[in-house]
Amino acid sequence: MKTEHQRTALITGANKGIGKEIARQLGQRGFAVFIGARDITKGREAAEELCQQGYEATFIQLDVTDPVSIKNAYGTFSQKAEHLDVLINNAGILEDHGEDILKLNPELLDRTLKSNVTGPIIVTQDFLPFLKKSPTGGRIINVSSGAGALNDMSTYAPAYSISKTALNAVTRQFAGALRSENIAVNCVDPGWVRTDMGGSGASRPVEKGAETIVWLATEASQSETGKFWHDKQECAW
Ligand SMILES: NC(=O)c1ccc[n+]([C@@H]2O[C@H](COP(=O)([O-])OP(=O)(O)OC[C@H]3O[C@@H](n4cnc5c(N)ncnc54)[C@H](OP(=O)(O)O)[C@@H]3O)[C@@H](O)[C@H]2O)c1
């Protein structure tokens, strides 16, 4: 069991990409990190890699589209920790293939909303009892995207963009509902990052993509809540 002084973080979709880098950076800062991943082999490998680097990392199987998997993850977490300081809803999918909304496949839209919107809502609801026990005040960070900002929305990737706009709204809703619990809820545009999703031509390394998320999880004021961030600056919705 963790002592109540060790900070804990659960990151969904942490077996690769930005999620894995967030876990590494939080591990470096002394957090006990919980690697949420839907695939057992990939999740275990990521946690082992971080342990070999000297960080405290534990794999938790968690498919954000499966409410039973989320409940089981809650059960596993409860055997290993007493509180959760930071929840990072990072898992996400981008399945649009260049079509604009005139040709948007409704099944693709459903899948995208389930992963990128409903998943974070259920994970947040289910892990709230542990976030409420955080001695420092809980922090929830939703990994959004510039594609979700309405202020300069184009026709790019309609299902994905709509899902990230909705995730921003989810952020505002939880921020309002949890203000009296001292739980801060924010969302972040990590920029265009070199991962399987972002592709090899993206402009940013994962270290930069994770930077603002880790800052919100650690150094940012607890009073910052209900905001959309990019490079540690509040940005337009
Ligand atoms: N890369 C960019 O340029 C960029 C830009 C803006 C925002 N973002 C956001 O950043 C976040 C991380 O993206 P990334 O670039 O690191 O992409 P990535 O390398 O494709 O990683 C996505 C992660 O999400 C996981 N995932 C997907 N569906 C899941 C589910 N149902 N349950 C649990 N895990 C699931 C994946 O697991 P598997 O390995 O099992 O598939 C993987 O671990 C996403 O929310 C994305 O929208 C990325």
The ligand as a MOL file (V3000), in Angstrom:
LIG
                    3D

  0  0  0     0  0            999 V3000
M  V30 BEGIN CTAB
M  V30 COUNTS 48 52 0 0 0
M  V30 BEGIN ATOM
M  V30 1 N -0.1730 13.2860 -31.5140 0
M  V30 2 C -0.7490 14.4680 -31.7280 0
M  V30 3 O -0.3290 15.2530 -32.5930 0
M  V30 4 C -1.9220 14.8940 -30.8850 0
M  V30 5 C -2.4150 16.1980 -31.0720 0
M  V30 6 C -3.4770 16.6300 -30.3020 0
M  V30 7 C -4.0280 15.7830 -29.3490 0
M  V30 8 N -3.5480 14.5170 -29.1870 0 CHG=1
M  V30 9 C -4.1920 13.6730 -28.1830 0
M  V30 10 O -3.2210 13.1110 -27.3340 0
M  V30 11 C -3.6930 11.8760 -26.7880 0
M  V30 12 C -2.6150 10.8050 -26.9570 0
M  V30 13 O -2.3860 10.6630 -28.3500 0
M  V30 14 P -1.0180 10.1110 -28.9640 0
M  V30 15 O -0.6090 11.0810 -29.9970 0
M  V30 16 O -0.0800 9.7060 -27.8960 0 CHG=-1
M  V30 17 O -1.5860 8.8380 -29.7450 0
M  V30 18 P -1.1460 7.3050 -29.7800 0
M  V30 19 O 0.3190 7.1780 -29.8180 0
M  V30 20 O -1.9770 6.7330 -30.8810 0
M  V30 21 O -1.6450 6.7490 -28.3790 0
M  V30 22 C -3.0060 6.6490 -28.0870 0
M  V30 23 C -3.1420 5.8310 -26.8180 0
M  V30 24 O -4.5450 5.7210 -26.5110 0
M  V30 25 C -4.8150 4.3530 -26.2820 0
M  V30 26 N -6.2200 4.0340 -26.4850 0
M  V30 27 C -6.9810 4.2200 -27.5810 0
M  V30 28 N -8.2200 3.7400 -27.3670 0
M  V30 29 C -8.2270 3.2490 -26.0900 0
M  V30 30 C -9.1980 2.6320 -25.2800 0
M  V30 31 N -10.4320 2.3730 -25.7390 0
M  V30 32 N -8.8740 2.2890 -24.0090 0
M  V30 33 C -7.6320 2.5290 -23.5300 0
M  V30 34 N -6.6510 3.0750 -24.2680 0
M  V30 35 C -6.9550 3.4390 -25.5350 0
M  V30 36 C -3.9010 3.6140 -27.2220 0
M  V30 37 O -3.8190 2.2360 -26.8740 0
M  V30 38 P -3.4240 1.0840 -27.9640 0
M  V30 39 O -1.9260 1.0860 -28.0610 0
M  V30 40 O -3.9810 -0.1570 -27.3510 0
M  V30 41 O -4.0940 1.4650 -29.2600 0
M  V30 42 C -2.6210 4.3990 -26.9770 0
M  V30 43 O -2.0250 3.9870 -25.7800 0
M  V30 44 C -5.0010 11.5690 -27.5350 0
M  V30 45 O -6.1030 11.9120 -26.7410 0
M  V30 46 C -4.9210 12.4730 -28.7480 0
M  V30 47 O -6.1890 12.8060 -29.2630 0
M  V30 48 C -2.5090 14.0510 -29.9300 0
M  V30 END ATOM
M  V30 BEGIN BOND
M  V30 1 1 1 2
M  V30 2 2 2 3
M  V30 3 1 2 4
M  V30 4 1 4 5
M  V30 5 2 4 48
M  V30 6 2 5 6
M  V30 7 1 6 7
M  V30 8 2 7 8
M  V30 9 1 8 9
M  V30 10 1 8 48
M  V30 11 1 9 10
M  V30 12 1 9 46
M  V30 13 1 10 11
M  V30 14 1 11 12
M  V30 15 1 11 44
M  V30 16 1 12 13
M  V30 17 1 13 14
M  V30 18 2 14 15
M  V30 19 1 14 16
M  V30 20 1 14 17
M  V30 21 1 17 18
M  V30 22 2 18 19
M  V30 23 1 18 20
M  V30 24 1 18 21
M  V30 25 1 21 22
M  V30 26 1 22 23
M  V30 27 1 23 24
M  V30 28 1 23 42
M  V30 29 1 24 25
M  V30 30 1 25 26
M  V30 31 1 25 36
M  V30 32 1 26 27
M  V30 33 1 26 35
M  V30 34 2 27 28
M  V30 35 1 28 29
M  V30 36 1 29 30
M  V30 37 2 29 35
M  V30 38 1 30 31
M  V30 39 2 30 32
M  V30 40 1 32 33
M  V30 41 2 33 34
M  V30 42 1 34 35
M  V30 43 1 36 37
M  V30 44 1 36 42
M  V30 45 1 37 38
M  V30 46 2 38 39
M  V30 47 1 38 40
M  V30 48 1 38 41
M  V30 49 1 42 43
M  V30 50 1 44 45
M  V30 51 1 44 46
M  V30 52 1 46 47
M  V30 END BOND
M  V30 END CTAB
M  END
